[in-house]
Amino acid sequence: MSTLVHERLVLERYGTSTYAKVFLPAGSLPLGKSVPVTVRVGGRRFKTRGWSFSSGAGVTLPERIVRELGLRAGQELDLELLD
């Protein structure tokens, strides 16, 4: 079963790395700080990590994916959760 979301992404820097965060509605992922998830973005599949709390959820896309897809801060993104 998959879930398609259309959200604006946020870029965050940690040291020299840039990560993209996509915030999702609460209940989109199983509860946990580090949930393994497979996503489809721009026609490509990636395994990454998500997080989920009672107040909301999200997926972190590592710098490699940000660079490969040319993602920009504030960009609207179609992200399909495959897990």
PDB file with SEQRES, HELIX, SHEET and CRYST1 records, atoms N, CA, C and O in Angstrom:
SEQRES   1 A   83  MET SER THR LEU VAL HIS GLU ARG LEU VAL LEU GLU ARG          
SEQRES   2 A   83  TYR GLY THR SER THR TYR ALA LYS VAL PHE LEU PRO ALA          
SEQRES   3 A   83  GLY SER LEU PRO LEU GLY LYS SER VAL PRO VAL THR VAL          
SEQRES   4 A   83  ARG VAL GLY GLY ARG ARG PHE LYS THR ARG GLY TRP SER          
SEQRES   5 A   83  PHE SER SER GLY ALA GLY VAL THR LEU PRO GLU ARG ILE          
SEQRES   6 A   83  VAL ARG GLU LEU GLY LEU ARG ALA GLY GLN GLU LEU ASP          
SEQRES   7 A   83  LEU GLU LEU LEU ASP                                          
HELIX    1 AA1 GLU A   63  LEU A   69  1                                   7    
SHEET    1 AA1 7 THR A   3  TYR A  14  0                                        
SHEET    2 AA1 7 SER A  17  LEU A  24 -1                                        
SHEET    3 AA1 7 GLY A  56  LEU A  61 -1                                        
SHEET    4 AA1 7 ARG A  44  PHE A  53 -1                                        
SHEET    5 AA1 7 GLY A  32  VAL A  41 -1                                        
SHEET    6 AA1 7 GLU A  76  LEU A  81 -1                                        
SHEET    7 AA1 7 THR A   3  TYR A  14 -1                                        
CRYST1    1.000    1.000    1.000  90.00  90.00  90.00 P 1           1          
ATOM      1  N   MET A   1       0.840  -1.176   0.000  1.00  0.00           N  
ATOM      2  CA  MET A   1       0.000   0.000   0.000  1.00  0.00           C  
ATOM      3  C   MET A   1       0.887   1.242   0.000  1.00  0.00           C  
ATOM      4  O   MET A   1       1.894   1.284   0.707  1.00  0.00           O  
ATOM      5  N   SER A   2       0.526   2.236  -0.776  1.00  0.00           N  
ATOM      6  CA  SER A   2       1.326   3.458  -0.822  1.00  0.00           C  
ATOM      7  C   SER A   2       0.452   4.662  -0.501  1.00  0.00           C  
ATOM      8  O   SER A   2      -0.770   4.623  -0.649  1.00  0.00           O  
ATOM      9  N   THR A   3       1.101   5.725  -0.061  1.00  0.00           N  
ATOM     10  CA  THR A   3       0.433   6.977   0.259  1.00  0.00           C  
ATOM     11  C   THR A   3       1.144   8.093  -0.484  1.00  0.00           C  
ATOM     12  O   THR A   3       2.363   8.228  -0.378  1.00  0.00           O  
ATOM     13  N   LEU A   4       0.404   8.892  -1.232  1.00  0.00           N  
ATOM     14  CA  LEU A   4       0.983  10.008  -1.968  1.00  0.00           C  
ATOM     15  C   LEU A   4       0.706  11.300  -1.212  1.00  0.00           C  
ATOM     16  O   LEU A   4      -0.437  11.582  -0.851  1.00  0.00           O  
ATOM     17  N   VAL A   5       1.756  12.085  -0.973  1.00  0.00           N  
ATOM     18  CA  VAL A   5       1.597  13.383  -0.317  1.00  0.00           C  
ATOM     19  C   VAL A   5       2.233  14.460  -1.185  1.00  0.00           C  
ATOM     20  O   VAL A   5       3.223  14.214  -1.874  1.00  0.00           O  
ATOM     21  N   HIS A   6       1.658  15.645  -1.143  1.00  0.00           N  
ATOM     22  CA  HIS A   6       2.190  16.802  -1.865  1.00  0.00           C  
ATOM     23  C   HIS A   6       2.487  17.853  -0.808  1.00  0.00           C  
ATOM     24  O   HIS A   6       1.572  18.478  -0.270  1.00  0.00           O  
ATOM     25  N   GLU A   7       3.765  18.046  -0.512  1.00  0.00           N  
ATOM     26  CA  GLU A   7       4.163  18.948   0.574  1.00  0.00           C  
ATOM     27  C   GLU A   7       5.339  19.813   0.144  1.00  0.00           C  
ATOM     28  O   GLU A   7       6.038  19.504  -0.821  1.00  0.00           O  
ATOM     29  N   ARG A   8       5.539  20.886   0.868  1.00  0.00           N  
ATOM     30  CA  ARG A   8       6.688  21.777   0.661  1.00  0.00           C  
ATOM     31  C   ARG A   8       7.835  21.244   1.520  1.00  0.00           C  
ATOM     32  O   ARG A   8       7.632  20.889   2.682  1.00  0.00           O  
ATOM     33  N   LEU A   9       9.034  21.188   0.951  1.00  0.00           N  
ATOM     34  CA  LEU A   9      10.158  20.664   1.725  1.00  0.00           C  
ATOM     35  C   LEU A   9      10.970  21.785   2.358  1.00  0.00           C  
ATOM     36  O   LEU A   9      10.958  22.927   1.900  1.00  0.00           O  
ATOM     37  N   VAL A  10      11.671  21.426   3.417  1.00  0.00           N  
ATOM     38  CA  VAL A  10      12.524  22.339   4.166  1.00  0.00           C  
ATOM     39  C   VAL A  10      13.944  21.800   4.078  1.00  0.00           C  
ATOM     40  O   VAL A  10      14.168  20.613   4.317  1.00  0.00           O  
ATOM     41  N   LEU A  11      14.907  22.654   3.738  1.00  0.00           N  
ATOM     42  CA  LEU A  11      16.309  22.239   3.743  1.00  0.00           C  
ATOM     43  C   LEU A  11      16.942  22.649   5.060  1.00  0.00           C  
ATOM     44  O   LEU A  11      16.747  23.771   5.526  1.00  0.00           O  
ATOM     45  N   GLU A  12      17.703  21.737   5.664  1.00  0.00           N  
ATOM     46  CA  GLU A  12      18.404  22.019   6.916  1.00  0.00           C  
ATOM     47  C   GLU A  12      19.859  21.623   6.760  1.00  0.00           C  
ATOM     48  O   GLU A  12      20.181  20.620   6.123  1.00  0.00           O  
ATOM     49  N   ARG A  13      20.729  22.423   7.348  1.00  0.00           N  
ATOM     50  CA  ARG A  13      22.162  22.115   7.307  1.00  0.00           C  
ATOM     51  C   ARG A  13      22.606  21.590   8.667  1.00  0.00           C  
ATOM     52  O   ARG A  13      22.255  22.143   9.710  1.00  0.00           O  
ATOM     53  N   TYR A  14      23.385  20.515   8.635  1.00  0.00           N  
ATOM     54  CA  TYR A  14      24.039  19.957   9.819  1.00  0.00           C  
ATOM     55  C   TYR A  14      25.511  19.859   9.472  1.00  0.00           C  
ATOM     56  O   TYR A  14      25.911  18.979   8.709  1.00  0.00           O  
ATOM     57  N   GLY A  15      26.322  20.751  10.023  1.00  0.00           N  
ATOM     58  CA  GLY A  15      27.735  20.778   9.653  1.00  0.00           C  
ATOM     59  C   GLY A  15      27.862  21.139   8.187  1.00  0.00           C  
ATOM     60  O   GLY A  15      27.391  22.194   7.763  1.00  0.00           O  
ATOM     61  N   THR A  16      28.491  20.278   7.414  1.00  0.00           N  
ATOM     62  CA  THR A  16      28.672  20.549   5.983  1.00  0.00           C  
ATOM     63  C   THR A  16      27.620  19.870   5.122  1.00  0.00           C  
ATOM     64  O   THR A  16      27.642  20.020   3.901  1.00  0.00           O  
ATOM     65  N   SER A  17      26.699  19.127   5.728  1.00  0.00           N  
ATOM     66  CA  SER A  17      25.682  18.390   4.966  1.00  0.00           C  
ATOM     67  C   SER A  17      24.347  19.124   4.946  1.00  0.00           C  
ATOM     68  O   SER A  17      23.990  19.811   5.903  1.00  0.00           O  
ATOM     69  N   THR A  18      23.622  18.972   3.859  1.00  0.00           N  
ATOM     70  CA  THR A  18      22.288  19.553   3.718  1.00  0.00           C  
ATOM     71  C   THR A  18      21.275  18.425   3.580  1.00  0.00           C  
ATOM     72  O   THR A  18      21.435  17.543   2.735  1.00  0.00           O  
ATOM     73  N   TYR A  19      20.251  18.450   4.393  1.00  0.00           N  
ATOM     74  CA  TYR A  19      19.191  17.454   4.373  1.00  0.00           C  
ATOM     75  C   TYR A  19      17.879  18.124   4.013  1.00  0.00           C  
ATOM     76  O   TYR A  19      17.685  19.308   4.286  1.00  0.00           O  
ATOM     77  N   ALA A  20      16.980  17.370   3.401  1.00  0.00           N  
ATOM     78  CA  ALA A  20      15.630  17.871   3.132  1.00  0.00           C  
ATOM     79  C   ALA A  20      14.679  17.176   4.097  1.00  0.00           C  
ATOM     80  O   ALA A  20      14.770  15.967   4.309  1.00  0.00           O  
ATOM     81  N   LYS A  21      13.776  17.938   4.672  1.00  0.00           N  
ATOM     82  CA  LYS A  21      12.738  17.367   5.528  1.00  0.00           C  
ATOM     83  C   LYS A  21      11.394  17.634   4.887  1.00  0.00           C  
ATOM     84  O   LYS A  21      11.112  18.742   4.432  1.00  0.00           O  
ATOM     85  N   VAL A  22      10.573  16.607   4.858  1.00  0.00           N  
ATOM     86  CA  VAL A  22       9.211  16.715   4.346  1.00  0.00           C  
ATOM     87  C   VAL A  22       8.295  16.353   5.507  1.00  0.00           C  
ATOM     88  O   VAL A  22       8.338  15.229   6.008  1.00  0.00           O  
ATOM     89  N   PHE A  23       7.469  17.300   5.936  1.00  0.00           N  
ATOM     90  CA  PHE A  23       6.570  17.068   7.058  1.00  0.00           C  
ATOM     91  C   PHE A  23       5.270  16.455   6.549  1.00  0.00           C  
ATOM     92  O   PHE A  23       4.735  16.869   5.521  1.00  0.00           O  
ATOM     93  N   LEU A  24       4.773  15.469   7.280  1.00  0.00           N  
ATOM     94  CA  LEU A  24       3.606  14.686   6.882  1.00  0.00           C  
ATOM     95  C   LEU A  24       2.522  14.791   7.946  1.00  0.00           C  
ATOM     96  O   LEU A  24       2.800  15.161   9.087  1.00  0.00           O  
ATOM     97  N   PRO A  25       1.289  14.467   7.576  1.00  0.00           N  
ATOM     98  CA  PRO A  25       0.216  14.457   8.577  1.00  0.00           C  
ATOM     99  C   PRO A  25       0.466  13.386   9.646  1.00  0.00           C  
ATOM    100  O   PRO A  25       1.068  12.349   9.371  1.00  0.00           O  
ATOM    101  N   ALA A  26      -0.003  13.656  10.858  1.00  0.00           N  
ATOM    102  CA  ALA A  26       0.105  12.668  11.937  1.00  0.00           C  
ATOM    103  C   ALA A  26      -0.536  11.361  11.492  1.00  0.00           C  
ATOM    104  O   ALA A  26      -1.570  11.364  10.823  1.00  0.00           O  
ATOM    105  N   GLY A  27       0.079  10.250  11.866  1.00  0.00           N  
ATOM    106  CA  GLY A  27      -0.454   8.940  11.516  1.00  0.00           C  
ATOM    107  C   GLY A  27       0.008   8.419  10.166  1.00  0.00           C  
ATOM    108  O   GLY A  27      -0.376   7.319   9.770  1.00  0.00           O  
ATOM    109  N   SER A  28       0.825   9.188   9.451  1.00  0.00           N  
ATOM    110  CA  SER A  28       1.317   8.751   8.139  1.00  0.00           C  
ATOM    111  C   SER A  28       2.316   7.607   8.249  1.00  0.00           C  
ATOM    112  O   SER A  28       2.439   6.792   7.336  1.00  0.00           O  
ATOM    113  N   LEU A  29       3.029   7.551   9.375  1.00  0.00           N  
ATOM    114  CA  LEU A  29       4.046   6.523   9.611  1.00  0.00           C  
ATOM    115  C   LEU A  29       3.805   5.896  10.975  1.00  0.00           C  
ATOM    116  O   LEU A  29       3.144   6.499  11.821  1.00  0.00           O  
ATOM    117  N   PRO A  30       4.332   4.685  11.207  1.00  0.00           N  
ATOM    118  CA  PRO A  30       4.249   4.105  12.551  1.00  0.00           C  
ATOM    119  C   PRO A  30       5.005   4.990  13.546  1.00  0.00           C  
ATOM    120  O   PRO A  30       5.989   5.630  13.176  1.00  0.00           O  
ATOM    121  N   LEU A  31       4.561   5.032  14.788  1.00  0.00           N  
ATOM    122  CA  LEU A  31       5.210   5.866  15.800  1.00  0.00           C  
ATOM    123  C   LEU A  31       6.657   5.441  16.019  1.00  0.00           C  
ATOM    124  O   LEU A  31       6.954   4.248  16.093  1.00  0.00           O  
ATOM    125  N   GLY A  32       7.557   6.415  16.121  1.00  0.00           N  
ATOM    126  CA  GLY A  32       8.957   6.124  16.407  1.00  0.00           C  
ATOM    127  C   GLY A  32       9.871   7.246  15.976  1.00  0.00           C  
ATOM    128  O   GLY A  32       9.522   8.053  15.115  1.00  0.00           O  
ATOM    129  N   LYS A  33      11.072   7.294  16.597  1.00  0.00           N  
ATOM    130  CA  LYS A  33      12.041   8.338  16.277  1.00  0.00           C  
ATOM    131  C   LYS A  33      12.760   8.073  14.966  1.00  0.00           C  
ATOM    132  O   LYS A  33      13.145   9.016  14.275  1.00  0.00           O  
ATOM    133  N   SER A  34      12.950   6.809  14.609  1.00  0.00           N  
ATOM    134  CA  SER A  34      13.706   6.470  13.407  1.00  0.00           C  
ATOM    135  C   SER A  34      13.034   5.285  12.724  1.00  0.00           C  
ATOM    136  O   SER A  34      13.332   4.128  13.020  1.00  0.00           O  
ATOM    137  N   VAL A  35      12.133   5.590  11.816  1.00  0.00           N  
ATOM    138  CA  VAL A  35      11.331   4.573  11.144  1.00  0.00           C  
ATOM    139  C   VAL A  35      11.886   4.363   9.732  1.00  0.00           C  
ATOM    140  O   VAL A  35      11.922   5.312   8.950  1.00  0.00           O  
ATOM    141  N   PRO A  36      12.325   3.132   9.381  1.00  0.00           N  
ATOM    142  CA  PRO A  36      12.785   2.913   8.008  1.00  0.00           C  
ATOM    143  C   PRO A  36      11.612   3.038   7.039  1.00  0.00           C  
ATOM    144  O   PRO A  36      10.529   2.514   7.298  1.00  0.00           O  
ATOM    145  N   VAL A  37      11.828   3.726   5.935  1.00  0.00           N  
ATOM    146  CA  VAL A  37      10.749   3.960   4.977  1.00  0.00           C  
ATOM    147  C   VAL A  37      11.332   4.000   3.563  1.00  0.00           C  
ATOM    148  O   VAL A  37      12.462   4.447   3.361  1.00  0.00           O  
ATOM    149  N   THR A  38      10.561   3.536   2.605  1.00  0.00           N  
ATOM    150  CA  THR A  38      10.926   3.646   1.195  1.00  0.00           C  
ATOM    151  C   THR A  38      10.006   4.679   0.567  1.00  0.00           C  
ATOM    152  O   THR A  38       8.789   4.630   0.741  1.00  0.00           O  
ATOM    153  N   VAL A  39      10.598   5.617  -0.166  1.00  0.00           N  
ATOM    154  CA  VAL A  39       9.817   6.684  -0.789  1.00  0.00           C  
ATOM    155  C   VAL A  39      10.111   6.727  -2.287  1.00  0.00           C  
ATOM    156  O   VAL A  39      11.171   6.296  -2.739  1.00  0.00           O  
ATOM    157  N   ARG A  40       9.167   7.246  -3.031  1.00  0.00           N  
ATOM    158  CA  ARG A  40       9.379   7.515  -4.452  1.00  0.00           C  
ATOM    159  C   ARG A  40       9.268   9.018  -4.640  1.00  0.00           C  
ATOM    160  O   ARG A  40       8.251   9.629  -4.311  1.00  0.00           O  
ATOM    161  N   VAL A  41      10.332   9.604  -5.175  1.00  0.00           N  
ATOM    162  CA  VAL A  41      10.392  11.043  -5.429  1.00  0.00           C  
ATOM    163  C   VAL A  41      10.957  11.222  -6.826  1.00  0.00           C  
ATOM    164  O   VAL A  41      11.997  10.649  -7.151  1.00  0.00           O  
ATOM    165  N   GLY A  42      10.293  12.000  -7.646  1.00  0.00           N  
ATOM    166  CA  GLY A  42      10.802  12.259  -8.986  1.00  0.00           C  
ATOM    167  C   GLY A  42      11.007  10.995  -9.801  1.00  0.00           C  
ATOM    168  O   GLY A  42      11.933  10.918 -10.607  1.00  0.00           O  
ATOM    169  N   GLY A  43      10.145   9.996  -9.596  1.00  0.00           N  
ATOM    170  CA  GLY A  43      10.247   8.746 -10.339  1.00  0.00           C  
ATOM    171  C   GLY A  43      11.329   7.803  -9.844  1.00  0.00           C  
ATOM    172  O   GLY A  43      11.530   6.744 -10.438  1.00  0.00           O  
ATOM    173  N   ARG A  44      12.031   8.154  -8.778  1.00  0.00           N  
ATOM    174  CA  ARG A  44      13.103   7.322  -8.226  1.00  0.00           C  
ATOM    175  C   ARG A  44      12.713   6.826  -6.847  1.00  0.00           C  
ATOM    176  O   ARG A  44      12.032   7.528  -6.100  1.00  0.00           O  
ATOM    177  N   ARG A  45      13.146   5.609  -6.505  1.00  0.00           N  
ATOM    178  CA  ARG A  45      12.885   5.021  -5.184  1.00  0.00           C  
ATOM    179  C   ARG A  45      14.112   5.176  -4.301  1.00  0.00           C  
ATOM    180  O   ARG A  45      15.243   4.983  -4.746  1.00  0.00           O  
ATOM    181  N   PHE A  46      13.872   5.527  -3.045  1.00  0.00           N  
ATOM    182  CA  PHE A  46      14.960   5.676  -2.082  1.00  0.00           C  
ATOM    183  C   PHE A  46      14.543   5.060  -0.755  1.00  0.00           C  
ATOM    184  O   PHE A  46      13.385   5.167  -0.352  1.00  0.00           O  
ATOM    185  N   LYS A  47      15.494   4.412  -0.072  1.00  0.00           N  
ATOM    186  CA  LYS A  47      15.283   3.978   1.305  1.00  0.00           C  
ATOM    187  C   LYS A  47      15.860   5.073   2.193  1.00  0.00           C  
ATOM    188  O   LYS A  47      16.985   5.525   1.981  1.00  0.00           O  
ATOM    189  N   THR A  48      15.088   5.496   3.184  1.00  0.00           N  
ATOM    190  CA  THR A  48      15.537   6.569   4.064  1.00  0.00           C  
ATOM    191  C   THR A  48      14.906   6.375   5.438  1.00  0.00           C  
ATOM    192  O   THR A  48      14.412   5.290   5.744  1.00  0.00           O  
ATOM    193  N   ARG A  49      14.919   7.400   6.253  1.00  0.00           N  
ATOM    194  CA  ARG A  49      14.361   7.345   7.604  1.00  0.00           C  
ATOM    195  C   ARG A  49      13.258   8.376   7.770  1.00  0.00           C  
ATOM    196  O   ARG A  49      13.317   9.477   7.222  1.00  0.00           O  
ATOM    197  N   GLY A  50      12.264   7.992   8.532  1.00  0.00           N  
ATOM    198  CA  GLY A  50      11.188   8.905   8.877  1.00  0.00           C  
ATOM    199  C   GLY A  50      11.050   8.967  10.388  1.00  0.00           C  
ATOM    200  O   GLY A  50      11.721   8.227  11.108  1.00  0.00           O  
ATOM    201  N   TRP A  51      10.195   9.835  10.864  1.00  0.00           N  
ATOM    202  CA  TRP A  51       9.906   9.928  12.283  1.00  0.00           C  
ATOM    203  C   TRP A  51       8.423  10.195  12.431  1.00  0.00           C  
ATOM    204  O   TRP A  51       7.795  10.781  11.550  1.00  0.00           O  
ATOM    205  N   SER A  52       7.869   9.761  13.549  1.00  0.00           N  
ATOM    206  CA  SER A  52       6.441   9.940  13.761  1.00  0.00           C  
ATOM    207  C   SER A  52       6.146  10.071  15.247  1.00  0.00           C  
ATOM    208  O   SER A  52       6.581   9.252  16.057  1.00  0.00           O  
ATOM    209  N   PHE A  53       5.409  11.102  15.587  1.00  0.00           N  
ATOM    210  CA  PHE A  53       4.947  11.337  16.948  1.00  0.00           C  
ATOM    211  C   PHE A  53       3.448  11.593  16.871  1.00  0.00           C  
ATOM    212  O   PHE A  53       2.899  11.698  15.774  1.00  0.00           O  
ATOM    213  N   SER A  54       2.786  11.694  18.000  1.00  0.00           N  
ATOM    214  CA  SER A  54       1.343  11.916  17.981  1.00  0.00           C  
ATOM    215  C   SER A  54       0.985  13.244  17.320  1.00  0.00           C  
ATOM    216  O   SER A  54      -0.122  13.395  16.802  1.00  0.00           O  
ATOM    217  N   SER A  55       1.909  14.212  17.331  1.00  0.00           N  
ATOM    218  CA  SER A  55       1.628  15.535  16.773  1.00  0.00           C  
ATOM    219  C   SER A  55       1.942  15.662  15.282  1.00  0.00           C  
ATOM    220  O   SER A  55       1.523  16.633  14.653  1.00  0.00           O  
ATOM    221  N   GLY A  56       2.656  14.721  14.714  1.00  0.00           N  
ATOM    222  CA  GLY A  56       3.003  14.810  13.295  1.00  0.00           C  
ATOM    223  C   GLY A  56       4.085  13.823  12.919  1.00  0.00           C  
ATOM    224  O   GLY A  56       4.585  13.076  13.760  1.00  0.00           O  
ATOM    225  N   ALA A  57       4.438  13.828  11.650  1.00  0.00           N  
ATOM    226  CA  ALA A  57       5.426  12.883  11.137  1.00  0.00           C  
ATOM    227  C   ALA A  57       6.234  13.565  10.044  1.00  0.00           C  
ATOM    228  O   ALA A  57       5.930  14.687   9.637  1.00  0.00           O  
ATOM    229  N   GLY A  58       7.254  12.883   9.581  1.00  0.00           N  
ATOM    230  CA  GLY A  58       8.051  13.434   8.498  1.00  0.00           C  
ATOM    231  C   GLY A  58       9.072  12.446   7.983  1.00  0.00           C  
ATOM    232  O   GLY A  58       9.280  11.378   8.558  1.00  0.00           O  
ATOM    233  N   VAL A  59       9.702  12.823   6.889  1.00  0.00           N  
ATOM    234  CA  VAL A  59      10.732  12.008   6.253  1.00  0.00           C  
ATOM    235  C   VAL A  59      11.945  12.899   6.034  1.00  0.00           C  
ATOM    236  O   VAL A  59      11.807  14.056   5.637  1.00  0.00           O  
ATOM    237  N   THR A  60      13.129  12.364   6.292  1.00  0.00           N  
ATOM    238  CA  THR A  60      14.375  13.074   6.028  1.00  0.00           C  
ATOM    239  C   THR A  60      15.020  12.488   4.786  1.00  0.00           C  
ATOM    240  O   THR A  60      15.219  11.276   4.693  1.00  0.00           O  
ATOM    241  N   LEU A  61      15.345  13.347   3.834  1.00  0.00           N  
ATOM    242  CA  LEU A  61      16.048  12.928   2.622  1.00  0.00           C  
ATOM    243  C   LEU A  61      17.498  13.379   2.746  1.00  0.00           C  
ATOM    244  O   LEU A  61      17.755  14.576   2.878  1.00  0.00           O  
ATOM    245  N   PRO A  62      18.462  12.442   2.706  1.00  0.00           N  
ATOM    246  CA  PRO A  62      19.862  12.809   2.877  1.00  0.00           C  
ATOM    247  C   PRO A  62      20.418  13.633   1.721  1.00  0.00           C  
ATOM    248  O   PRO A  62      19.806  13.739   0.658  1.00  0.00           O  
ATOM    249  N   GLU A  63      21.591  14.211   1.956  1.00  0.00           N  
ATOM    250  CA  GLU A  63      22.219  15.113   0.991  1.00  0.00           C  
ATOM    251  C   GLU A  63      22.371  14.478  -0.390  1.00  0.00           C  
ATOM    252  O   GLU A  63      22.207  15.160  -1.402  1.00  0.00           O  
ATOM    253  N   ARG A  64      22.678  13.204  -0.445  1.00  0.00           N  
ATOM    254  CA  ARG A  64      22.839  12.521  -1.736  1.00  0.00           C  
ATOM    255  C   ARG A  64      21.579  12.657  -2.581  1.00  0.00           C  
ATOM    256  O   ARG A  64      21.659  12.935  -3.777  1.00  0.00           O  
ATOM    257  N   ILE A  65      20.425  12.463  -1.969  1.00  0.00           N  
ATOM    258  CA  ILE A  65      19.150  12.567  -2.689  1.00  0.00           C  
ATOM    259  C   ILE A  65      18.868  14.021  -3.055  1.00  0.00           C  
ATOM    260  O   ILE A  65      18.394  14.304  -4.155  1.00  0.00           O  
ATOM    261  N   VAL A  66      19.157  14.945  -2.133  1.00  0.00           N  
ATOM    262  CA  VAL A  66      18.957  16.378  -2.401  1.00  0.00           C  
ATOM    263  C   VAL A  66      19.740  16.785  -3.644  1.00  0.00           C  
ATOM    264  O   VAL A  66      19.216  17.477  -4.518  1.00  0.00           O  
ATOM    265  N   ARG A  67      21.003  16.350  -3.719  1.00  0.00           N  
ATOM    266  CA  ARG A  67      21.843  16.701  -4.874  1.00  0.00           C  
ATOM    267  C   ARG A  67      21.367  16.021  -6.150  1.00  0.00           C  
ATOM    268  O   ARG A  67      21.261  16.667  -7.193  1.00  0.00           O  
ATOM    269  N   GLU A  68      21.077  14.713  -6.081  1.00  0.00           N  
ATOM    270  CA  GLU A  68      20.651  13.961  -7.272  1.00  0.00           C  
ATOM    271  C   GLU A  68      19.400  14.550  -7.909  1.00  0.00           C  
ATOM    272  O   GLU A  68      19.283  14.609  -9.133  1.00  0.00           O  
ATOM    273  N   LEU A  69      18.463  14.988  -7.064  1.00  0.00           N  
ATOM    274  CA  LEU A  69      17.192  15.498  -7.577  1.00  0.00           C  
ATOM    275  C   LEU A  69      17.178  17.019  -7.736  1.00  0.00           C  
ATOM    276  O   LEU A  69      16.204  17.574  -8.244  1.00  0.00           O  
ATOM    277  N   GLY A  70      18.242  17.696  -7.310  1.00  0.00           N  
ATOM    278  CA  GLY A  70      18.299  19.152  -7.424  1.00  0.00           C  
ATOM    279  C   GLY A  70      17.225  19.847  -6.606  1.00  0.00           C  
ATOM    280  O   GLY A  70      16.638  20.832  -7.055  1.00  0.00           O  
ATOM    281  N   LEU A  71      16.962  19.335  -5.399  1.00  0.00           N  
ATOM    282  CA  LEU A  71      15.902  19.894  -4.557  1.00  0.00           C  
ATOM    283  C   LEU A  71      16.303  21.262  -4.018  1.00  0.00           C  
ATOM    284  O   LEU A  71      17.472  21.514  -3.727  1.00  0.00           O  
ATOM    285  N   ARG A  72      15.302  22.145  -3.891  1.00  0.00           N  
ATOM    286  CA  ARG A  72      15.510  23.505  -3.396  1.00  0.00           C  
ATOM    287  C   ARG A  72      14.584  23.774  -2.209  1.00  0.00           C  
ATOM    288  O   ARG A  72      13.504  23.192  -2.107  1.00  0.00           O  
ATOM    289  N   ALA A  73      15.015  24.655  -1.327  1.00  0.00           N  
ATOM    290  CA  ALA A  73      14.207  25.027  -0.161  1.00  0.00           C  
ATOM    291  C   ALA A  73      12.867  25.585  -0.615  1.00  0.00           C  
ATOM    292  O   ALA A  73      12.809  26.389  -1.546  1.00  0.00           O  
ATOM    293  N   GLY A  74      11.798  25.166   0.032  1.00  0.00           N  
ATOM    294  CA  GLY A  74      10.465  25.660  -0.279  1.00  0.00           C  
ATOM    295  C   GLY A  74       9.813  25.004  -1.481  1.00  0.00           C  
ATOM    296  O   GLY A  74       8.663  25.302  -1.804  1.00  0.00           O  
ATOM    297  N   GLN A  75      10.530  24.122  -2.141  1.00  0.00           N  
ATOM    298  CA  GLN A  75       9.994  23.444  -3.325  1.00  0.00           C  
ATOM    299  C   GLN A  75       8.836  22.532  -2.938  1.00  0.00           C  
ATOM    300  O   GLN A  75       8.896  21.836  -1.925  1.00  0.00           O  
ATOM    301  N   GLU A  76       7.784  22.539  -3.748  1.00  0.00           N  
ATOM    302  CA  GLU A  76       6.669  21.610  -3.536  1.00  0.00           C  
ATOM    303  C   GLU A  76       7.078  20.267  -4.118  1.00  0.00           C  
ATOM    304  O   GLU A  76       7.694  20.203  -5.182  1.00  0.00           O  
ATOM    305  N   LEU A  77       6.737  19.207  -3.424  1.00  0.00           N  
ATOM    306  CA  LEU A  77       7.245  17.890  -3.775  1.00  0.00           C  
ATOM    307  C   LEU A  77       6.135  16.856  -3.680  1.00  0.00           C  
ATOM    308  O   LEU A  77       5.376  16.839  -2.711  1.00  0.00           O  
ATOM    309  N   ASP A  78       6.040  15.998  -4.683  1.00  0.00           N  
ATOM    310  CA  ASP A  78       5.169  14.825  -4.598  1.00  0.00           C  
ATOM    311  C   ASP A  78       6.020  13.686  -4.076  1.00  0.00           C  
ATOM    312  O   ASP A  78       6.998  13.295  -4.714  1.00  0.00           O  
ATOM    313  N   LEU A  79       5.659  13.154  -2.931  1.00  0.00           N  
ATOM    314  CA  LEU A  79       6.410  12.088  -2.290  1.00  0.00           C  
ATOM    315  C   LEU A  79       5.456  10.933  -2.046  1.00  0.00           C  
ATOM    316  O   LEU A  79       4.394  11.116  -1.452  1.00  0.00           O  
ATOM    317  N   GLU A  80       5.826   9.754  -2.499  1.00  0.00           N  
ATOM    318  CA  GLU A  80       4.993   8.569  -2.310  1.00  0.00           C  
ATOM    319  C   GLU A  80       5.647   7.669  -1.274  1.00  0.00           C  
ATOM    320  O   GLU A  80       6.781   7.226  -1.456  1.00  0.00           O  
ATOM    321  N   LEU A  81       4.931   7.399  -0.184  1.00  0.00           N  
ATOM    322  CA  LEU A  81       5.401   6.469   0.844  1.00  0.00           C  
ATOM    323  C   LEU A  81       5.051   5.066   0.382  1.00  0.00           C  
ATOM    324  O   LEU A  81       3.877   4.765   0.162  1.00  0.00           O  
ATOM    325  N   LEU A  82       6.040   4.206   0.231  1.00  0.00           N  
ATOM    326  CA  LEU A  82       5.812   2.870  -0.307  1.00  0.00           C  
ATOM    327  C   LEU A  82       5.715   1.801   0.764  1.00  0.00           C  
ATOM    328  O   LEU A  82       5.267   0.692   0.470  1.00  0.00           O  
ATOM    329  N   ASP A  83       6.116   2.087   1.994  1.00  0.00           N  
ATOM    330  CA  ASP A  83       6.060   1.091   3.080  1.00  0.00           C  
ATOM    331  C   ASP A  83       4.782   1.219   3.862  1.00  0.00           C  
ATOM    332  O   ASP A  83       4.561   0.467   4.811  1.00  0.00           O  
TER     333      ASP A  83                                                      
END                                                                             
